[in-house]
Amino acid sequence: MPVTSQVEPGYLRKLLPASAPTVGEDFQLIADDYLKYILPGLTHWQHPSFFAYYPVSCTFESILGEIYASSMSSPGFNWSVSPACTELEAVIMDWSAQILGLDKSFYNTTEVGGGVIQATACDAALVATVAARSRYIQVALKEDVDAGLHPFILIATLGTTSSGAVDRLDEIGDVVKSHPFLWLHVDAAWAGVALVCPEYREACQLPAINSYADSFCTNFHKWGLIQFDASCFWVRQRKHLTDALDVTPEFLRSKCGDASTVIDYRNWNISLSRRFRSLKFWFVLRARGMEGFQKHITNCIKLNARFAQGIRESDQFSFVAKPFLALTVFRLAPQSLSHLTTSELNGLNRAFYARLAARSDIAMTQTELNGVFCVRMSIGAERTVEGDIDKALVVIAEEGRVALQEWEDMQTQVGLYCVP
Ligand SMILES: *Cc1c(COP(=O)(O)O)cnc(C)c1O
């Protein structure tokens, strides 16, 4: 299979009938059509040469978790509607907090803090914002009368999507200390799972997270071996979530919920109904163990070090940001062309990236850092091995060389036309 889909926009509407069938069809026919029409339109994120965006996991055990979970209707909004959904989620969130080294105050067993699975990191940030606003409004009413601005949340990032940048959480911690109503949410959607390896905890600023964060989020569905959607969200004070989000009409009341002896996770997120996502966590955490996660993370980081070494040794490419964990941001910057301006180099790199993007056997993503156009190499598919990294280095060298040649030819032509 190619890594990226090669279809043109609108391809599918041309292939499918204009309306749903009146009479049901045989499933074999439907399954055949899936292979014929849908599969060619899918990009293979678990392909060993997928280095675009960020990884999105798709492990065998998590596929089973999805199938098992979807074999029963279990919208799990209250403990009482399917107790295992809530209880398993509470347990696996504690297991996950433990393997990442998060402070015990984030555990569900504290009955004060706790963890909840959200669909996405964006949802987690929104929930943190809603909770922070509600906490702030409750305490800061007098000041609201003033016309000034009232910051109530600070969202710091551990590992930005674009370049893997890490905010200085220790410095942010000082700000938060002097502004006690500022809620600190740490978005570690991609990089957070690296905390599973003790050797990366310092670089990922775990001590500051454990000291200062009101909430923390990481996506196990990115680099953490669990199928989308699996975004983990922990808070130090669950009360702030439930204060902001609890809506309890009579028909949602239950004996245990009223007595607050159980978690009703509907009050920990925006939606009411929720998918039984803890099952796939349970399957994968058990099947792989903490060591399995560590192995996956260190393996990807080693592969990235191999790629980064290739960039370092080349006189064709240079780093645009310091390689971090399993991400390298680089650009074509031949030593022979050190006199080019940023905008000329950007033009060259756009041409270089266009060549990469036109290939179906490898996938990388473009980005821009402070006006510098560059290319991201993000490693995280489980099946990627050293050979795939070496192939990627060969591909970029080749496409870089052609892009450069074309660019030089163009310059010569421009020169010829300009010379009278
Ligand atoms: C990927 C990413 C997001 C978005 O994650 P979703 O789960 O798709 O909402 C947010 N923040 C960071 C740092 C990310 O890497």
The ligand as an SDF file (V2000), in Angstrom:
LIG
                    3D

 15 15  0  0  0  0  0  0  0  0999 V2000
   -1.8870   16.9280   18.5330 C   0  0  0  0  0  0  0  0  0  0  0  0
   -1.8870   18.0150   19.4990 C   0  0  0  0  0  0  0  0  0  0  0  0
   -3.0730   18.6500   19.8780 C   0  0  0  0  0  0  0  0  0  0  0  0
   -4.4020   18.2750   19.2710 C   0  0  0  0  0  0  0  0  0  0  0  0
   -4.7660   17.0150   19.7440 O   0  0  0  0  0  0  0  0  0  0  0  0
   -6.2670   16.4810   19.5550 P   0  0  0  0  0  0  0  0  0  0  0  0
   -6.3140   15.2930   20.4600 O   0  0  0  0  0  0  0  0  0  0  0  0
   -6.4330   16.1300   18.1290 O   0  0  0  0  0  0  0  0  0  0  0  0
   -7.1910   17.5590   19.9940 O   0  0  0  0  0  0  0  0  0  0  0  0
   -3.0210   19.6410   20.8140 C   0  0  0  0  0  0  0  0  0  0  0  0
   -1.8510   20.0090   21.3670 N   0  0  0  0  0  0  0  0  0  0  0  0
   -0.6750   19.4250   21.0380 C   0  0  0  0  0  0  0  0  0  0  0  0
    0.5920   19.8750   21.6930 C   0  0  0  0  0  0  0  0  0  0  0  0
   -0.6630   18.3970   20.0940 C   0  0  0  0  0  0  0  0  0  0  0  0
    0.5020   17.7910   19.7780 O   0  0  0  0  0  0  0  0  0  0  0  0
  1  2  1  0
  2  3  1  0
  2 14  2  0
  3  4  1  0
  3 10  2  0
  4  5  1  0
  5  6  1  0
  6  7  2  0
  6  8  1  0
  6  9  1  0
 10 11  1  0
 11 12  2  0
 12 13  1  0
 12 14  1  0
 14 15  1  0
M  END
$$$$
